[in-house]
Amino acid sequence: MLWIKKSPAPSSFVHFIKTYKNQSFETLPPDIKRDLKLSLLREQHYLCAYCMQKITYEKMKVEHFLPQSVYPEEILKYKNLFAVCSGNDYSEQTCDTSKGKQEIKINPRFREHIQTLAYSTDGTISSSKPDYDNDLETTLNLNDEQLVITRKMIRMATIIKCKQFEDRQHFLRKIEMIQAELLAEPHYESYLGVKLAIFDRILSKE
């Protein structure tokens, strides 16, 4: 999971909501919904808000962080919306599909929430806060077997690559440059949070 810096809502979406009151998400015109989905994809750099796999316009869902059935007043609040995967791409349901109408406390919109996350040597994701950890493990099912294996492979490959840097004098600078380049991409690498967590740990120790 990565921190998502929310951008301003698309102007077409804002104008429609102001002009036509009491709309539901389902009644949004196709062109407005298209602008909304593209905006969510761009601000998330085309990664699922929860599992961090790559998503596209054709293969994504709009997630209501606060469930529509419980918080009808938040249905069309842009800050409440994320782009997510189908949730059916792994061994079991994950992400929004696993979450359903349940509420979670960990929110990708808040950097301090993301800073509680860690990735273990076996590829599991966890949080230092028990409530968030339960969200990850149970509600979002982000320790699905396939996800864990993929994250473990990425973690191992990243560590091996870092160990290949022989010039220790410029080691930190090299890590910082790689990190900056990755974050400057309009389309992030899948599961980028795993790699960034390793870089952050290296930089904090040196």
N, C-alpha and C positions, 0 to 999 in steps of 0.2 A: 504494500500500500504506500502511496506517495502523497505528499502534501499537494493539494489542488488549490492554486491561487485563483479564486473566482474573478472573472472579468465582468465588465458591465453586460447586462442582458442585451440581446440584439434589439436594435431600435424598432424593427418591425414588430417584434414580440411585445415590447413595452407599449407601443402605440395601439396595438390591437387590444391589449388588456384594458388600457385606459378608455378606449372608445366603446368597446363592447363589454359591459359588466357581466358578472356572474357566469363566466365561461368555465367549462370543464376542460381538462386536458384533451379528452377525446373529441371535443368540438372545435379544436383549433384548426384553421384552414391548412391544407397541405403545405403551402408556401411558408407559412409562419412556423409550422412544426419543423420544416426543413431547415430554416434559419436557426432555430433553437438547437436542433441536433448538431448542426455543423459548429455552432459556437461552443457547445459542450465538448465536442471532439477536439477542437483546437486548443481549448484551455487545458485539457487533460493530455494533450500531445498524443492522442489516439491510443490511450491505454485505458483498460477497465478501471474504474475508480477503486475497486476492491482487490481483485486478483492480479492486476497489472498485465494481463495478456493483451495483445494487440486487438483493437476493434476497428471496424470501418463503419461508414454510414449505412451500408447495406446490412451489416451484422452488428447491431447494437440495440440496446433498449434504453429508455429514459427512466432512471430510478428516482423515485420520490423518497428522499432520506427519511422524512417524517411521513408515515403511511397515509395515503389519501383517505382511507376510510376513517381514520382517527383524527386527522388534522385537515379538514376540507379547506380551511382558510389558507393553508400553505401549498395547495396544489399547484398554483401558478406563480409561486415565489421562486425566482431564479436561483437564489441561494440554496434552495431545497432540492435542486435537481442535479443529477450526475449522469454521465454516460457509463453504461455497464455492458458486460458481455451477456450472452444468452443464459449463462449459468448452468448449461447442460453439456459443457465441453470436457468434463472430467469424469472420474469414476462415479461420483455422486453429484447431486446438485450443489452449487456454490453461489456465492455472491448474492445478488438481489433475488434470484430464484429460490435460494435456500432461505433467505431472510423473510420473504413474503410480507405479511402484515405485522411482523414483529418490529419492535423498536431496538435500536442499538445506541450505545453511548459514544463509541469511537467515531469521530467524524473527520473524513479526509480534508475538510475545509480548514481545520485548525492544525497548524504546524506543531503545537505542543502535544497534540494527540499522537501524531506520527513519530515524534521524537521518543516516544515510549516503546517503540517497536524494536525487535531484535530478531535475527535469523540464526538459528543454531547450526552446528556442524552437520546435522542430519537433514537440514532443509526446512525444519518447522519454523513457523512464525509465531511470535509471542509478544506480549506486552507486559511491562512492569506493573501495570495497573490491573488488578483482578477483573474488574468489570469489562475493560477493553479486551482482556484475554479471553473471556467467555464469549464476547462478540465474535472474535476471530475464530475460535475453536468450534463453537457450537452454532451460533446463529448464521454466520457467513460461511462456515465450513471451509476455511482457508487452509486447513491442514489436510485436505483431501490428498490421497496417496499420490496421484499424478502431479499435483502442485508441489508437494514436498520433494519428489524426485527431481523435478525440473529446477527448483530453487537450489537444491543441493549441488547439481551439476554446474549451475551458473556460479555459485559460491566457490566451488573448487577451481573452476577455470579462471576466475578473477584472482584468486590467491596465487595460483601458479604464475599468472602473467605478472603480477606485482613482484614476485620473487626473481623474475628475470631481469629486473632493472639493476644493473651492476653498479652504476655510478651513484653511490649513496649521497654524494654531495648535492646532486640535483634530483634525488628521489622524491622528495615532497613536492617539489615544483612540478615534476612530471605527473604525479597523482592529481594535483590541483588542475593542471591543464587538461588532463583526460576528463576529469569530472566536469569542468566548465564546458568542454566540447560536447559531452553527452547531454548536458542540460540546455545547450543552445539549439539542439535539433528540434525541428517542428514535429517530427515523429520520433517518440522515444523508443528505445529498445524494449522488448518485452521483459517484464520482471526487473526493470531497471533499479527498483528500490533495493534489491539484494546487493547489487554491485555498489550502489552509493553508500549503503550501510558499511561495507568493508572499507571503502575509501575514507568515510568519516572516522571510523575506528583508527585507521592508520594515522590520519592527520591529527587526531586528538592525543595520540600516544607519543608522537615525535616532538 
